[in-house]
Amino acid sequence: MDIKDQWTEETAMKILQNPTVDSKLWAEAVEWLILFGPQEVRDLLLQSSGTATSHCFPDLKATGYAPDGQPCYQISQIASSLQISEKEAKEIIARKQEEHQMPHFIDEAETHKVQ
């Protein structure tokens, strides 16, 4: 089953509002909403994600921005921030790319550089 068809906006939003839901299920609902939810929900979740990233990983800095405005990071910096190997970081991103059936690795030439 395609990931887009695994959820509906209504189901994902109910999960986010449930105070006793399992954290893994909650994260899956957030992930689905970021990928496929309505634009206003996506924008809010991405803004929150950016705030959480800068708070939890202050040394992780975007090196550019994708054409859609989302920050891009170097794999080496992601791995270092998460205290995992670059190989493991690449495997996680590749797995998400396959699950989502959309690219998550962006060619550096396609990004807008941070000044």
C-alpha positions as protocol buffer text, in pm:
chain_id: "A"
residue {
  index: 1
  type: MET
  ca { x: 0 y: 0 z: 0 }
}
residue {
  index: 2
  type: ASP
  ca { x: 125 y: 346 z: -93 }
}
residue {
  index: 3
  type: ILE
  ca { x: 217 y: 558 z: 213 }
}
residue {
  index: 4
  type: LYS
  ca { x: -19 y: 831 z: 93 }
}
residue {
  index: 5
  type: ASP
  ca { x: -309 y: 587 z: 115 }
}
residue {
  index: 6
  type: GLN
  ca { x: -222 y: 463 z: 466 }
}
residue {
  index: 7
  type: TRP
  ca { x: -372 y: 765 z: 639 }
}
residue {
  index: 8
  type: THR
  ca { x: -633 y: 1035 z: 601 }
}
residue {
  index: 9
  type: GLU
  ca { x: -606 y: 1389 z: 730 }
}
residue {
  index: 10
  type: GLU
  ca { x: -886 y: 1318 z: 977 }
}
residue {
  index: 11
  type: THR
  ca { x: -717 y: 1007 z: 1118 }
}
residue {
  index: 12
  type: ALA
  ca { x: -376 y: 1173 z: 1144 }
}
residue {
  index: 13
  type: MET
  ca { x: -521 y: 1476 z: 1321 }
}
residue {
  index: 14
  type: LYS
  ca { x: -713 y: 1257 z: 1569 }
}
residue {
  index: 15
  type: ILE
  ca { x: -389 y: 1076 z: 1654 }
}
residue {
  index: 16
  type: LEU
  ca { x: -206 y: 1403 z: 1714 }
}
residue {
  index: 17
  type: GLN
  ca { x: -480 y: 1516 z: 1953 }
}
residue {
  index: 18
  type: ASN
  ca { x: -494 y: 1189 z: 2149 }
}
residue {
  index: 19
  type: PRO
  ca { x: -314 y: 1237 z: 2484 }
}
residue {
  index: 20
  type: THR
  ca { x: -240 y: 865 z: 2532 }
}
residue {
  index: 21
  type: VAL
  ca { x: -129 y: 762 z: 2183 }
}
residue {
  index: 22
  type: ASP
  ca { x: 195 y: 568 z: 2140 }
}
residue {
  index: 23
  type: SER
  ca { x: 486 y: 796 z: 2043 }
}
residue {
  index: 24
  type: LYS
  ca { x: 575 y: 588 z: 1735 }
}
residue {
  index: 25
  type: LEU
  ca { x: 220 y: 615 z: 1600 }
}
residue {
  index: 26
  type: TRP
  ca { x: 215 y: 988 z: 1679 }
}
residue {
  index: 27
  type: ALA
  ca { x: 542 y: 1036 z: 1486 }
}
residue {
  index: 28
  type: GLU
  ca { x: 401 y: 843 z: 1189 }
}
residue {
  index: 29
  type: ALA
  ca { x: 95 y: 1069 z: 1184 }
}
residue {
  index: 30
  type: VAL
  ca { x: 315 y: 1380 z: 1194 }
}
residue {
  index: 31
  type: GLU
  ca { x: 535 y: 1241 z: 916 }
}
residue {
  index: 32
  type: TRP
  ca { x: 227 y: 1172 z: 701 }
}
residue {
  index: 33
  type: LEU
  ca { x: 89 y: 1522 z: 762 }
}
residue {
  index: 34
  type: ILE
  ca { x: 423 y: 1680 z: 670 }
}
residue {
  index: 35
  type: LEU
  ca { x: 429 y: 1484 z: 346 }
}
residue {
  index: 36
  type: PHE
  ca { x: 63 y: 1486 z: 244 }
}
residue {
  index: 37
  type: GLY
  ca { x: -139 y: 1708 z: 477 }
}
residue {
  index: 38
  type: PRO
  ca { x: -296 y: 2040 z: 387 }
}
residue {
  index: 39
  type: GLN
  ca { x: -48 y: 2321 z: 325 }
}
residue {
  index: 40
  type: GLU
  ca { x: -132 y: 2516 z: 642 }
}
residue {
  index: 41
  type: VAL
  ca { x: -76 y: 2205 z: 859 }
}
residue {
  index: 42
  type: ARG
  ca { x: 244 y: 2119 z: 672 }
}
residue {
  index: 43
  type: ASP
  ca { x: 375 y: 2473 z: 721 }
}
residue {
  index: 44
  type: LEU
  ca { x: 299 y: 2466 z: 1093 }
}
residue {
  index: 45
  type: LEU
  ca { x: 462 y: 2124 z: 1144 }
}
residue {
  index: 46
  type: LEU
  ca { x: 770 y: 2218 z: 939 }
}
residue {
  index: 47
  type: GLN
  ca { x: 809 y: 2540 z: 1137 }
}
residue {
  index: 48
  type: SER
  ca { x: 781 y: 2343 z: 1462 }
}
residue {
  index: 49
  type: SER
  ca { x: 1028 y: 2087 z: 1332 }
}
residue {
  index: 50
  type: GLY
  ca { x: 1276 y: 2362 z: 1247 }
}
residue {
  index: 51
  type: THR
  ca { x: 1241 y: 2511 z: 1595 }
}
residue {
  index: 52
  type: ALA
  ca { x: 1292 y: 2170 z: 1757 }
}
residue {
  index: 53
  type: THR
  ca { x: 1593 y: 2095 z: 1536 }
}
residue {
  index: 54
  type: SER
  ca { x: 1765 y: 2424 z: 1621 }
}
residue {
  index: 55
  type: HIS
  ca { x: 1691 y: 2375 z: 1991 }
}
residue {
  index: 56
  type: CYS
  ca { x: 1796 y: 2008 z: 2014 }
}
residue {
  index: 57
  type: PHE
  ca { x: 2084 y: 2024 z: 1764 }
}
residue {
  index: 58
  type: PRO
  ca { x: 2224 y: 2378 z: 1786 }
}
residue {
  index: 59
  type: ASP
  ca { x: 2540 y: 2284 z: 1594 }
}
residue {
  index: 60
  type: LEU
  ca { x: 2342 y: 2150 z: 1296 }
}
residue {
  index: 61
  type: LYS
  ca { x: 2320 y: 2431 z: 1041 }
}
residue {
  index: 62
  type: ALA
  ca { x: 2155 y: 2429 z: 700 }
}
residue {
  index: 63
  type: THR
  ca { x: 2407 y: 2458 z: 419 }
}
residue {
  index: 64
  type: GLY
  ca { x: 2142 y: 2549 z: 164 }
}
residue {
  index: 65
  type: TYR
  ca { x: 1774 y: 2546 z: 86 }
}
residue {
  index: 66
  type: ALA
  ca { x: 1577 y: 2325 z: -152 }
}
residue {
  index: 67
  type: PRO
  ca { x: 1370 y: 2487 z: -426 }
}
residue {
  index: 68
  type: ASP
  ca { x: 1063 y: 2451 z: -199 }
}
residue {
  index: 69
  type: GLY
  ca { x: 1241 y: 2647 z: 76 }
}
residue {
  index: 70
  type: GLN
  ca { x: 1318 y: 2355 z: 308 }
}
residue {
  index: 71
  type: PRO
  ca { x: 1663 y: 2353 z: 472 }
}
residue {
  index: 72
  type: CYS
  ca { x: 1928 y: 2112 z: 343 }
}
residue {
  index: 73
  type: TYR
  ca { x: 2201 y: 1963 z: 558 }
}
residue {
  index: 74
  type: GLN
  ca { x: 2525 y: 1779 z: 492 }
}
residue {
  index: 75
  type: ILE
  ca { x: 2501 y: 1406 z: 571 }
}
residue {
  index: 76
  type: SER
  ca { x: 2821 y: 1430 z: 777 }
}
residue {
  index: 77
  type: GLN
  ca { x: 2664 y: 1699 z: 1000 }
}
residue {
  index: 78
  type: ILE
  ca { x: 2341 y: 1502 z: 1043 }
}
residue {
  index: 79
  type: ALA
  ca { x: 2536 y: 1190 z: 1138 }
}
residue {
  index: 80
  type: SER
  ca { x: 2753 y: 1382 z: 1383 }
}
residue {
  index: 81
  type: SER
  ca { x: 2451 y: 1549 z: 1547 }
}
residue {
  index: 82
  type: LEU
  ca { x: 2274 y: 1213 z: 1586 }
}
residue {
  index: 83
  type: GLN
  ca { x: 2597 y: 1040 z: 1694 }
}
residue {
  index: 84
  type: ILE
  ca { x: 2569 y: 778 z: 1420 }
}
residue {
  index: 85
  type: SER
  ca { x: 2787 y: 691 z: 1123 }
}
residue {
  index: 86
  type: GLU
  ca { x: 2744 y: 862 z: 788 }
}
residue {
  index: 87
  type: LYS
  ca { x: 2664 y: 520 z: 643 }
}
residue {
  index: 88
  type: GLU
  ca { x: 2380 y: 472 z: 891 }
}
residue {
  index: 89
  type: ALA
  ca { x: 2246 y: 824 z: 824 }
}
residue {
  index: 90
  type: LYS
  ca { x: 2248 y: 757 z: 449 }
}
residue {
  index: 91
  type: GLU
  ca { x: 2068 y: 425 z: 503 }
}
residue {
  index: 92
  type: ILE
  ca { x: 1796 y: 591 z: 713 }
}
residue {
  index: 93
  type: ILE
  ca { x: 1740 y: 863 z: 455 }
}
residue {
  index: 94
  type: ALA
  ca { x: 1743 y: 610 z: 170 }
}
residue {
  index: 95
  type: ARG
  ca { x: 1485 y: 399 z: 355 }
}
residue {
  index: 96
  type: LYS
  ca { x: 1260 y: 703 z: 404 }
}
residue {
  index: 97
  type: GLN
  ca { x: 1306 y: 796 z: 40 }
}
residue {
  index: 98
  type: GLU
  ca { x: 1190 y: 449 z: -62 }
}
residue {
  index: 99
  type: GLU
  ca { x: 899 y: 444 z: 186 }
}
residue {
  index: 100
  type: HIS
  ca { x: 780 y: 787 z: 76 }
}
residue {
  index: 101
  type: GLN
  ca { x: 847 y: 723 z: -292 }
}
residue {
  index: 102
  type: MET
  ca { x: 997 y: 1069 z: -320 }
}
residue {
  index: 103
  type: PRO
  ca { x: 1352 y: 1209 z: -318 }
}
residue {
  index: 104
  type: HIS
  ca { x: 1506 y: 1315 z: 11 }
}
residue {
  index: 105
  type: PHE
  ca { x: 1862 y: 1344 z: -117 }
}
residue {
  index: 106
  type: ILE
  ca { x: 1899 y: 1672 z: -305 }
}
residue {
  index: 107
  type: ASP
  ca { x: 2184 y: 1745 z: -542 }
}
residue {
  index: 108
  type: GLU
  ca { x: 2383 y: 2030 z: -394 }
}
residue {
  index: 109
  type: ALA
  ca { x: 2370 y: 2208 z: -732 }
}
residue {
  index: 110
  type: GLU
  ca { x: 1991 y: 2232 z: -693 }
}
residue {
  index: 111
  type: THR
  ca { x: 2005 y: 2412 z: -358 }
}
residue {
  index: 112
  type: HIS
  ca { x: 2021 y: 2781 z: -281 }
}
residue {
  index: 113
  type: LYS
  ca { x: 2333 y: 2843 z: -73 }
}
residue {
  index: 114
  type: VAL
  ca { x: 2333 y: 3000 z: 272 }
}
residue {
  index: 115
  type: GLN
  ca { x: 2520 y: 3329 z: 267 }
}
